[in-house]
Amino acid sequence: MKTERVTRAWANITSHGTDGAAPAPEHACVACVQATEMTGASLMLASDSTLLEAVCFTDSRAGKMEELQASLGQGPGIDAVESGSPTLVDDLASPLSGRRWPAFAPAAARIGVHALHSLPLALGALRVGVLDLYRDTPGQLSQDQLLDALVYADTALLLVLDARTGITTSVNGTAAASRPPLWRAEVHQAAGMVSVQMGISVLDALVRLRAHAYSHELQLTAVARAVVERRLRFAPGDADIVTDHAPGRDA
């Protein structure tokens, strides 16, 4: 069932490209809105728990909604990044929403955002952003819609990283339907180590790892394992420093 869901999501995403263009994060947002019957979406990356950088919006209202979260320092999207768990809000005008987000909830309702479902972009304990889905009327996601949305969130993150790395994401055959090595534990650990070594965000560390693997024709998991085993180290402003022996090409 998961494989079928992922395959369907990739097909929907690629259908939004033009002239055979590679899939992009904005395609994932648009396809997710259609699949979940929401009104709009925004894709945000986190440099910390309270600072979010916009990747794309499906419409101007989504942009205004994110401006509110950023300026007020509160909202479901920020909570989702902080907790690493989905924050699903069926009605922003409800008393519960008003108590939880006293500044954001009424302001969002005034611009026509009445339901907001925030899905963290996360790799294990690494929280790197959020996919915010909004509706102009109150309403919840069905279980099936939520499962679809989680797949789109994972896919959007992969597309963001590949866009920043300069890699064209493959969407053919089993590659599109399998969970990529990006989600393996050693990759999460290596990204955290590279983040500290280079003094950069975890997201930028993931980009650096993927770029290194791609340029050296190595498996990402092999590069990550070399970092974790301290055979490969990244330094600020320098080329990659390899100690002992280079990472192998095994998975």
Rosetta blueprint (number, residue, H / E / L):
1 M L
2 K H
3 T H
4 E H
5 R H
6 V H
7 T H
8 R H
9 A H
10 W H
11 A H
12 N H
13 I H
14 T H
15 S L
16 H L
17 G L
18 T L
19 D L
20 G L
21 A L
22 A L
23 P L
24 A L
25 P H
26 E H
27 H H
28 A H
29 C H
30 V H
31 A H
32 C H
33 V H
34 Q H
35 A H
36 T H
37 E L
38 M L
39 T L
40 G E
41 A E
42 S E
43 L E
44 M E
45 L E
46 A E
47 S E
48 D E
49 S L
50 T L
51 L E
52 L E
53 E E
54 A E
55 V E
56 C E
57 F E
58 T L
59 D L
60 S H
61 R H
62 A H
63 G H
64 K H
65 M H
66 E H
67 E H
68 L H
69 Q H
70 A H
71 S H
72 L H
73 G L
74 Q L
75 G L
76 P H
77 G H
78 I H
79 D H
80 A H
81 V H
82 E H
83 S H
84 G L
85 S L
86 P L
87 T E
88 L E
89 V E
90 D L
91 D L
92 L L
93 A L
94 S L
95 P H
96 L H
97 S H
98 G H
99 R H
100 R H
101 W L
102 P L
103 A L
104 F H
105 A H
106 P H
107 A H
108 A H
109 A H
110 R H
111 I L
112 G L
113 V L
114 H L
115 A E
116 L E
117 H E
118 S E
119 L E
120 P E
121 L E
122 A E
123 L E
124 G L
125 A L
126 L E
127 R E
128 V E
129 G E
130 V E
131 L E
132 D E
133 L E
134 Y E
135 R E
136 D L
137 T L
138 P L
139 G L
140 Q L
141 L L
142 S L
143 Q H
144 D H
145 Q H
146 L H
147 L H
148 D H
149 A H
150 L H
151 V H
152 Y H
153 A H
154 D H
155 T H
156 A H
157 L H
158 L H
159 L H
160 V H
161 L H
162 D H
163 A H
164 R H
165 T H
166 G L
167 I L
168 T L
169 T L
170 S L
171 V L
172 N L
173 G H
174 T H
175 A H
176 A H
177 A H
178 S L
179 R L
180 P L
181 P H
182 L H
183 W H
184 R L
185 A H
186 E H
187 V H
188 H H
189 Q H
190 A H
191 A H
192 G H
193 M H
194 V H
195 S H
196 V H
197 Q H
198 M H
199 G L
200 I L
201 S L
202 V H
203 L H
204 D H
205 A H
206 L H
207 V H
208 R H
209 L H
210 R H
211 A H
212 H H
213 A H
214 Y H
215 S H
216 H L
217 E L
218 L L
219 Q L
220 L H
221 T H
222 A H
223 V H
224 A H
225 R H
226 A H
227 V H
228 V H
229 E L
230 R L
231 R L
232 L E
233 R E
234 F L
235 A L
236 P L
237 G L
238 D L
239 A L
240 D L
241 I E
242 V E
243 T L
244 D L
245 H L
246 A L
247 P L
248 G L
249 R L
250 D L
251 A L
